[in-house]
Amino acid sequence: MKNYFEKNEDCENTEDTRRFIGDGTTENYVEFFRGYKEAGDEGRESTENTELDSEFYEKIPVWRRSAVEKAFENSDSQYIEFVDKYKDNLKVGFAQENEGSFYRDNKVFMNEKYDDDEYAEVFPHELGHYLDEQQGWYSQRAEYIDAVNSDALNSMEDQRRQEMLDELFAGDVCYNRHVSDILSSMGMNNADVVKRYWDEGVPYYQHSTEYLCYKNRRQNEIYANMMACRAENNQETLDFLKKYFPHTYEETMKSMEGTK
């Protein structure tokens, strides 16, 4: 996720996007976000976790396996089985030092400059792109596009948008980078949404409007972010998505049908 109208050449490029708040460094953001994660554990759904098997973790660099394990420590059994179902083609590589993280052709490219906390936050999003493609780009189906368009129109209507933002910033969901990026895509970087993040002093993660105008990019990113939220399994976050983006959330979850 890049900030403020930078063109992405790949399906994804994930970087810190605090252009106007603080110094915008990765270290600055990670410290800011860590407080949310530590305070937010009590909001996580209490569900059975089935650990991913060793074949999945063998695809991850040895020194990053504990970070990836942390990323899925609260995932429920349905999500874990969904990942396990499609794990065989997955490859994990390294982005160039000056790049963010991105996904391309069955391979997740991760930035090695990330500390383990940020690595754990970013990896499920990139994995979401992989899961999308393994299903023949589920997010490009007509039903998914219709769901995104419906939720975008409804959520960005003036009164509904105000209600959504008030609820977002009344709790901890506003600190979730994936939710921020969903709002970026749904509203095509709606000026009122961006201003509210700025006014609240909360990091705003986004893809540029130019990037989102490329064919299929908008729903690709929404699917990946929805899946990342599903991996985190925070009930407050999931309830927010169900309430304000119900059709898209439902269509995203349908992609997991066939796993319990």
Order of alpha helices (4+ residues) and beta strands (2+ residues): alpha-alpha-alpha-alpha-beta-beta-beta-alpha-alpha-alpha-alpha-alpha-alpha-alpha-alpha-alpha
